[in-house]
Amino acid sequence: MEGLGLRRLFAGSYSGRRVLVTGHTGFKGSWLVMWLRAMGAQVSGMALDPDTSPAHWNLLGFEDVADHRVDLRNGAAVRQVLEQCRPEIVFHLAAQPLVRVSYRQPVDTFDTNVMGLVNLFEAVRACASVRVLVNATTDKVYEDRESDSGFRETDPLGGHDPYSSSKACAELVSDCYRKSFFQHDDGRGFTMRLATARAGNVIGGGDWAEDRLVPDLVRAGTSGEALKIRNPSATRPWQHVLEPLSGYLLLGHALLESATFAEAWNFGPDSDGELTVSELAARLGKSWPALRIERDGRSHPHEASILRLDCGKAKRQLSWRPVWDSDTALARTGAWYRAFHESGKVLSAEDLAVYVDAARRSNLGWAT
């Protein structure tokens, strides 16, 4: 992949850089590690063991990534990892990321997503090499309201369920540490710059998590069983996993250049990616002829019916915008799972190459 000139992406900011990714064994984290490696970064990871089998991280088979299996709730162990890796850039993706799990395990969710973040910030304060930290939260940090307009970064934070509330807390903790500790040189010779990134629902190959629509659809399509959908009219901002990652990487590059970017940012799809659950299931189902979809009539915990993001700020100030429309994102996702289930082939590197090529043809600044 280096032959594609990926080292020059984002003005070459990541080539040769020491980068730590927390949550690297997860779905989004494993894709980010793949991209960073392709750009020549020296990547380390800190996470728990993958919680699915198969797992995208294991399929990628990266043996040159320093792989630390550490729980964020263990503050001493987190600090030891940073002391050992001495990262210049940290992408924080580790979390308990599932809404329905958070109803079953609220204490663990808050402990990981809030106190785990505090442990990471304290470790960063003690690690003089860190220049930039991008904390990936979620579009669910906003106060739950029904509106046709998308959430802006200045809208009130909230969260009905434990997961959403814990991530809203993570935003507040991030703002607190930024103002209290990261707005001045604390002795490291420069100001550590912290931003948060709020992304919509992601799709793409290699996700087998429970209670997520695409993995559930894939399992149903391969088993021949009907998938029961609990909230078919719920609208979400769906995007391929590479879309928010391009935002995170662009934000990291911008933070290296200026502290003015040390704030909150939305990264979501254009309006064509705002689909109901039933619309997405039907469109992805075209890739799986055996897929049958049924309405689940049982009662379920509350989930917001409409989520939309206003990404105007990222488009204006970072010159970021989505690369793939929803048809392309769904087609690449379906092709990934078909290839894996039919032949065991993993198309992640191919997807990245096609995505970068499309970004270049669209004259996006980070790609040219």
C-alpha positions in Angstrom: 0.0 0.0 0.0 3.0 2.4 0.5 3.4 2.3 -3.3 0.1 4.2 -3.4 1.8 7.2 -1.8 -0.1 6.9 1.4 2.8 8.3 3.5 2.0 11.7 1.9 -1.6 11.8 3.1 -2.4 14.6 5.6 0.8 16.4 4.5 2.9 13.5 5.7 2.0 14.2 9.4 1.9 10.6 10.4 4.9 9.2 8.6 7.4 8.2 11.3 5.2 9.5 14.1 4.7 7.5 17.3 1.0 7.0 17.6 -1.0 5.2 20.3 -4.5 3.9 19.5 -6.7 2.9 22.5 -9.3 0.4 21.5 -7.2 -0.9 18.7 -8.7 -4.4 18.9 -12.2 -3.1 18.2 -13.9 -2.5 14.9 -13.1 1.2 14.3 -9.7 1.0 16.1 -8.5 -1.8 13.9 -9.3 0.1 10.7 -7.5 3.1 12.1 -4.4 1.1 12.9 -4.4 -0.3 9.4 -4.5 3.2 7.9 -1.8 4.6 10.2 0.5 1.7 9.4 0.0 2.3 5.7 1.1 5.9 6.2 4.3 4.8 8.0 3.4 5.6 11.6 5.0 3.7 14.5 1.7 2.4 16.0 1.1 1.1 19.5 -2.2 -0.2 20.8 -3.9 -0.4 24.2 -7.1 -2.4 24.5 -8.9 -5.4 25.9 -9.0 -8.7 24.0 -11.4 -8.6 21.0 -14.9 -9.6 22.2 -16.1 -11.2 19.0 -15.0 -14.2 16.9 -14.0 -13.6 14.2 -12.5 -10.3 14.9 -11.2 -7.8 12.4 -8.1 -7.1 14.4 -7.1 -10.7 14.4 -7.8 -11.1 10.7 -5.4 -8.2 9.9 -2.5 -10.0 11.6 -0.3 -7.0 12.4 2.8 -8.4 14.1 4.7 -5.1 14.1 2.2 -3.2 16.3 3.0 -3.0 20.0 -0.1 -4.7 21.4 -0.8 -3.9 25.0 -3.9 -5.7 26.5 -4.7 -3.2 29.3 -8.0 -2.2 30.9 -8.5 1.6 31.0 -9.8 1.2 34.6 -6.3 0.2 35.7 -4.7 3.7 36.0 -1.3 2.4 36.9 -1.2 0.1 33.9 -2.4 2.8 31.5 0.4 5.1 32.7 2.9 2.3 32.2 1.9 1.9 28.6 2.3 5.6 27.8 5.7 5.6 29.6 6.8 2.7 27.4 5.4 3.8 24.1 6.1 7.6 24.5 3.5 8.5 21.8 3.3 11.9 20.1 -0.3 11.4 19.1 -3.1 9.5 20.9 -6.3 8.5 19.3 -8.7 7.4 22.1 -11.3 4.9 20.8 -11.5 2.5 23.7 -15.0 2.3 25.3 -18.0 0.3 26.2 -19.7 1.3 23.0 -23.2 -0.4 23.0 -26.4 1.1 24.2 -28.2 -2.1 25.1 -25.2 -3.4 27.0 -25.1 -0.2 28.9 -28.6 -0.9 30.3 -27.4 -4.3 31.5 -24.0 -3.0 32.8 -24.4 0.7 33.7 -21.6 0.7 36.4 -19.0 -0.9 34.0 -20.1 1.5 31.3 -19.6 4.6 33.4 -16.4 3.2 34.9 -14.8 2.6 31.5 -16.1 5.5 29.6 -15.6 8.2 32.3 -13.1 7.0 34.8 -11.1 5.2 32.1 -10.9 8.5 30.3 -9.7 10.2 33.5 -7.0 7.6 33.9 -5.8 8.2 30.3 -5.7 12.0 30.8 -3.7 11.6 34.0 -1.3 9.3 32.1 -1.0 11.9 29.3 -0.2 14.6 31.9 2.7 12.5 33.1 3.9 11.6 29.6 5.8 14.6 28.2 6.0 13.2 24.6 2.2 13.6 23.9 1.5 16.5 21.6 -2.1 15.7 20.4 -5.0 13.7 21.7 -8.2 13.1 19.7 -11.0 11.6 21.9 -13.6 9.9 19.8 -17.0 10.1 21.5 -20.3 9.7 19.6 -23.3 11.5 18.0 -25.3 10.3 21.0 -23.8 12.9 23.3 -26.5 15.4 22.5 -29.6 16.0 24.5 -32.3 13.7 23.1 -34.7 16.0 21.2 -36.8 15.4 18.1 -35.8 17.8 15.4 -35.4 17.9 11.6 -32.2 19.9 12.0 -28.9 18.2 12.7 -27.0 18.6 16.0 -24.4 21.2 16.1 -21.3 21.1 18.4 -22.8 24.0 20.5 -26.0 22.1 21.2 -26.7 20.9 24.8 -25.2 17.6 25.9 -27.4 14.9 27.4 -28.0 11.2 27.1 -31.1 9.2 28.0 -29.3 5.8 28.3 -26.2 5.0 30.3 -24.0 4.7 27.2 -25.0 8.1 25.8 -24.9 9.7 29.2 -21.4 8.3 29.8 -20.2 9.8 26.5 -21.7 13.1 27.3 -19.8 13.0 30.6 -16.7 12.1 28.6 -17.2 15.3 26.6 -17.4 17.3 29.9 -14.4 15.6 31.3 -12.5 16.4 28.1 -13.5 20.1 28.3 -12.5 20.2 31.9 -9.0 18.8 31.3 -8.5 21.0 28.3 -9.3 24.1 30.3 -7.6 23.0 33.5 -4.4 21.3 32.3 -4.0 21.5 28.5 -4.3 25.2 27.7 -0.8 26.0 28.9 2.7 24.5 28.7 2.9 22.2 31.7 6.6 21.8 31.4 6.9 19.7 28.3 7.9 22.6 26.1 4.6 22.9 24.2 0.9 22.9 24.8 -0.8 19.5 24.6 -3.8 19.8 22.3 -7.1 17.9 23.0 -10.1 17.7 20.7 -13.2 15.5 20.7 -14.8 13.9 17.6 -18.5 13.0 17.4 -19.3 10.6 14.7 -22.5 8.9 13.5 -23.2 5.2 13.0 -20.5 3.4 11.1 -20.7 0.5 8.8 -18.0 -1.5 6.9 -16.4 -4.9 6.8 -15.1 -6.7 9.9 -17.8 -5.7 12.5 -19.4 -8.6 14.4 -20.5 -6.8 17.5 -23.8 -7.7 19.1 -26.9 -5.5 18.8 -25.5 -3.6 15.7 -27.6 -3.6 12.6 -25.1 -4.6 9.9 -23.5 -7.5 11.9 -27.0 -8.7 12.7 -28.0 -8.5 9.0 -24.9 -10.4 8.0 -25.5 -13.1 10.6 -29.1 -13.4 9.4 -28.1 -13.5 5.7 -25.6 -16.3 6.3 -27.8 -18.4 8.6 -31.0 -18.1 6.6 -32.9 -17.0 9.7 -35.2 -13.9 9.8 -33.8 -10.8 11.4 -36.2 -9.1 13.9 -35.8 -5.4 13.7 -36.8 -3.5 16.9 -36.9 0.1 15.7 -37.5 0.1 11.9 -38.3 3.8 11.6 -35.4 5.0 13.6 -33.2 7.4 11.5 -29.4 7.3 11.9 -26.5 9.1 10.1 -24.9 6.0 8.5 -21.4 6.2 7.1 -18.5 3.9 6.1 -16.0 3.5 8.9 -13.3 5.2 6.8 -15.3 8.4 6.8 -15.0 9.4 10.5 -11.5 8.0 10.5 -10.5 10.5 7.8 -12.0 13.2 10.1 -10.0 12.0 13.1 -6.8 11.9 11.1 -7.4 15.3 9.6 -8.2 16.7 13.0 -5.0 15.2 14.4 -3.0 16.8 11.6 -4.7 20.2 12.3 -4.0 20.0 16.0 -0.3 19.5 15.2 -0.5 22.8 13.3 -2.6 24.9 15.7 -4.3 24.9 19.1 -7.3 26.6 17.6 -8.7 23.2 16.6 -8.7 22.0 20.2 -12.5 21.7 20.6 -15.4 19.5 19.6 -16.1 18.3 16.0 -18.9 16.4 14.2 -18.1 14.0 11.5 -21.2 12.5 9.7 -22.6 11.7 6.3 -24.4 14.0 3.9 -28.2 13.8 3.8 -28.2 10.7 1.6 -26.7 8.8 4.5 -29.5 9.6 6.8 -31.6 6.4 6.5 -34.1 4.6 8.6 -33.1 1.2 10.0 -35.6 -0.5 7.6 -34.2 1.4 4.6 -30.7 0.4 5.3 -31.7 -3.2 6.0 -33.5 -3.4 2.7 -30.7 -1.8 0.7 -28.0 -4.0 2.2 -30.3 -7.0 2.0 -29.9 -6.8 -1.8 -26.5 -8.3 -1.3 -27.9 -11.2 0.7 -30.8 -12.9 -1.2 -31.6 -15.2 1.7 -32.1 -12.3 4.1 -35.6 -12.0 5.6 -36.6 -9.1 7.8 -39.4 -9.1 10.4 -40.6 -6.5 12.9 -39.8 -7.3 16.5 -42.9 -6.5 18.5 -41.4 -6.9 21.9 -40.7 -3.9 24.2 -37.1 -2.6 24.3 -35.2 0.0 26.2 -35.4 3.6 24.9 -33.3 4.6 21.9 -33.5 8.0 20.2 -35.7 7.8 17.1 -33.9 10.5 15.1 -30.2 11.4 15.1 -28.7 13.9 12.6 -25.4 15.7 12.7 -24.6 19.1 11.3 -21.1 18.8 10.0 -20.8 22.3 8.6 -18.1 23.3 11.1 -15.8 20.5 9.9 -16.5 21.3 6.3 -15.8 25.0 6.7 -12.8 25.0 9.1 -11.1 21.6 8.3 -12.2 21.3 4.7 -13.4 17.8 5.5 -16.3 16.1 3.7 -17.5 12.6 3.1 -16.0 10.7 0.2 -18.5 7.9 -0.4 -22.2 8.2 -0.8 -24.5 5.7 0.9 -24.8 3.5 -2.1 -21.0 3.1 -2.3 -20.6 2.6 1.4 -23.3 -0.2 1.4 -21.8 -1.8 -1.7 -18.3 -1.9 -0.3 -19.7 -3.2 3.0 -21.7 -6.0 1.3 -18.8 -6.9 -0.9 -16.4 -7.2 2.1 -18.7 -9.6 3.9 -19.4 -11.7 0.8 -15.7 -12.1 0.1 -15.0 -13.1 3.6 -17.8 -15.6 3.9 -17.2 -17.1 0.4 -13.4 -17.3 0.4 -12.1 -15.9 3.7 -10.6 -12.9 1.9 -10.2 -9.7 3.8 -10.8 -6.7 1.6 -9.9 -3.9 4.2 -6.7 -2.8 2.5 -8.4 -2.8 -0.9 -11.3 -0.7 0.6 -8.7 1.8 1.9 -7.0 2.1 -1.4 -10.2 2.7 -3.3 -11.4 5.2 -0.7 -8.1 7.2 -0.9 -8.3 7.1 -4.7 -11.8 8.5 -4.6 -10.7 11.2 -2.2 -7.9 12.2 -4.5 -10.2 12.3 -7.5 -12.5 14.6 -5.4 -9.5 16.9 -4.8 -9.8 16.6 -1.0 -6.9 18.5 0.5 -5.8 15.7 2.9 -5.5 13.2 0.0 -3.7 15.3 -2.6 
